[in-house]
Amino acid sequence: MAIPRNDIGGKLLSLKRELEEQKSQRLELQGELKSLTKQMEMEFGVKTASQAEKLIEKMEKEIEKTEKSIRNRIREIEELMG
């Protein structure tokens, strides 16, 4: 069964609009990514997602170490108080 020309034309126009919308969204997302990458580099000195992940892991370890130190100091103070 053949598809009427009107349907084909309408479908092509619909696909064209959808493609243009997706291109626009892609450009917007690329701009956001570029902006966030620049911000990440300025604030944290990292240029890639891999570097950022390594930095996060390092910071998490430092936080855990600091939390442990604080808990130990609180425990010492509690023991001194009695």
VENTA-V165604 format. One record per residue. RES is the residue in three letters. SS is DSSP state (H for helix, E for strand, C for the rest). NEAR is the number of other ideal C-beta (glycine too) atoms within 12 Angstrom. Layout:
((RES/SS/NEAR) (RES/SS/NEAR))
//
This chain:
((MET/C/4) (ALA/C/7) (ILE/C/11) (PRO/C/10) (ARG/H/10) (ASN/H/11) (ASP/H/13) (ILE/H/13) (GLY/H/13) (GLY/H/14) (LYS/H/15) (LEU/H/15) (LEU/H/14) (SER/H/14) (LEU/H/14) (LYS/H/14) (ARG/H/14) (GLU/H/14) (LEU/H/14) (GLU/H/14) (GLU/H/14) (GLN/H/14) (LYS/H/14) (SER/H/14) (GLN/H/14) (ARG/H/14) (LEU/H/14) (GLU/H/14) (LEU/H/14) (GLN/H/14) (GLY/H/14) (GLU/H/14) (LEU/H/16) (LYS/H/15) (SER/H/14) (LEU/H/19) (THR/H/20) (LYS/H/15) (GLN/H/16) (MET/H/22) (GLU/H/18) (MET/H/12) (GLU/H/12) (PHE/H/21) (GLY/C/13) (VAL/C/22) (LYS/C/18) (THR/C/15) (ALA/H/16) (SER/H/12) (GLN/H/17) (ALA/H/21) (GLU/H/15) (LYS/H/17) (LEU/H/21) (ILE/H/17) (GLU/H/14) (LYS/H/16) (MET/H/16) (GLU/H/14) (LYS/H/14) (GLU/H/14) (ILE/H/14) (GLU/H/14) (LYS/H/14) (THR/H/14) (GLU/H/14) (LYS/H/14) (SER/H/14) (ILE/H/14) (ARG/H/14) (ASN/H/14) (ARG/H/14) (ILE/H/14) (ARG/H/13) (GLU/H/13) (ILE/H/12) (GLU/H/11) (GLU/H/10) (LEU/H/9) (MET/H/8) (GLY/C/6))
//
